[in-house]
Amino acid sequence: MSFSEKGKLSGDDIHLTPLINDLDTGIWKYNFNTREVKWSTGFYTVLGYQFNEIECSVNTFFEHLLYHGDKPAFTNAINNRITDAPPLQLRFLTKKNGYQWFETTIRKQDDENGSIVYGSLININRYKHNDLLSAHNQATHDDAFKTARLGIWEIDTQNVNTIVLSKQVYELFDLQNQLNLSVEEFISFFEPPYRPVLQNAINNTIKHSRPFDIDLLLRSAKNNMLWLKVKAVPVINHFGKCTAIKGIVQDIDNEKRKLLKLEQSINLLTDQNRRLQNFAYIVSHNLRSHTGNLQFMVNLFEQADAREEREEIFSHIKAISESLDGTIEHINEIVKIQTEITKERKVVELEPMFRTICSALKNNIEAINARVEWDFSQCREISYIPAYMESILQNLLTNSLKYSSPERQPIIKCYTLAEGNHIYLIFEDNGLGIDLERYGDKLFGMYKTFHNNSDAKGIGLFITRNQVEALGGNIKVDSTVNVGTKFTIRLV
Amino acid sequence: MIEERNPTNTWIVDDDSIYVYGLKKLISIKGINTNLSHFINGQEGINALKKANENQQLPDIILLDINMPVMDGWEFMNEFAKLKPQLGKNITVYIVTPSLDLNDIHRAKSIPEVAEYIFKPVKISQLTEIFSQTQYQTNERIRQYGT
């Protein structure tokens, strides 16, 4: 059956029939009352058939041509009361190319012949394929970005307050809703020390079209700490001015943390290396100085004839032997810093420990009539390596006693301070003081002595600094010549 | 003709008293004709130099240690270089140290005022060579200028 055959188009419309049949579009028509079906020649053609090659019937349409999965959509569309239903995309079985995508319009009309539904059918297979392909590509991209934990952002320089973020950025930030964020809000997700870094980088890109690539620590909406790489390039206009910034953020947490750990090991190695160098320094300067003197004295001894002369030389040899022992003791102390760091920290009660040290140095204290005061009320005990703490307290006390001023009664104060997350140990005296401008950088160096004290060894503060630093603290000094010295040790 | 031998002036700037004792002993044993003065650190040495310049008692030789309290050998050389144009005498400075540290050796070599870097313990042959050289220079000078 065709539109021309039965001549159902009447009157003025008759001359439209050949036109309709020429179209690369199929026209179909169904009468609910008579159950009569009509197809245009184009209907057969778009499906790949010759005119009348298949039977024009409801049965053919539903059971043979229309894909069973698309039946419900079609029946719904023709049965509902809406006169102008939107076009439907359906799959029909073509003669040679299997199922293909078609689009049909659906129109309804009630006239004297009954209730009629009709529409035009066109092949949209190519567009539909492209659609599906691009949807598939999009999904693939999404998966790739998701796997790479990579998000995209963009700032328009015309509107520098807002930042456009891709879905993945919201995911990285643990944000449920894809809210619009201002640049400032975006930056506020990073930890405080990194905020100015990012702000400056963005400003620099806008002003000087400079790309950037920085690693920043993020605190997500769920309080997760995450290292992100934030990278951006400027988009410039013909005049070279930056019109937009296109950037990415990528989760590099794993790599970054490994890197930081590596850096930590390098620092540790550098520390150990420094200690080794110190070790070599002692050998090259001090041990050699003693052995050189020993050699010198032995030679002289051999050449000396007089008995008194020999006795004098021998007394020097004895002195050298003692110094040699002292130097070996220093080496031992430095080695001990290395070995003791592996020992467990224990809770150290400061006051009893300090009292013990004071009584051990009682003679030295009384000899110069020094007053030693202490106050550990702000922090009475601390988890530390006991041997270190003992050595630190003893070194600083000895130091203060040794460099007391003969012009006044020595007053030495030792106390603790708790400030914020840190605990400080303070050691104050009213002794000779030291010219920090001149010696500041050398004060904690090895074998650096600054006063003409015969018992100055230049090892105490060196050991102290190493012990403090080995446990992650630091030591600072304030001093005024002839007024006094104050050591501030950040223990933790 | 027997040449009149004027004693040279030798300054030791060193805090190692045993070494200084030994050096003095050695010089007396070897009969080296020199007047020895000892300063226990760089600062004392510099102070003495300023004073000696006024009194025309400057040394011919300075045997300088590196590691000393108050003012070490390097700081001494800085001060010495500043002072040198005003000094009325050509003073030969030897750095005498136990240090085998290459950094120290290179640093000493980079200072033009340092004549030589000598390891402690000083060998007797080295010592006699230093003094005979200076003795020769002193005698030459006296022959030429009469002072």
Interface residues (C-beta under 8 A of the other chain):
Chain A: A280 Y281 S284 H285 N286 R288 S289 G292 N293 Q295 F296 M297 N299 L300 Q303 A304 I313 H316 A319 I320 Y447 T449 F450 H451 N452 N453 A456 G458
Chain B: D16 I18 Y19 Y21 G22 K25 L26 I29 I40 N41 N67 P69 V70 T97 P98 S99 L100 D101 F119 K120 P121 V122 I124
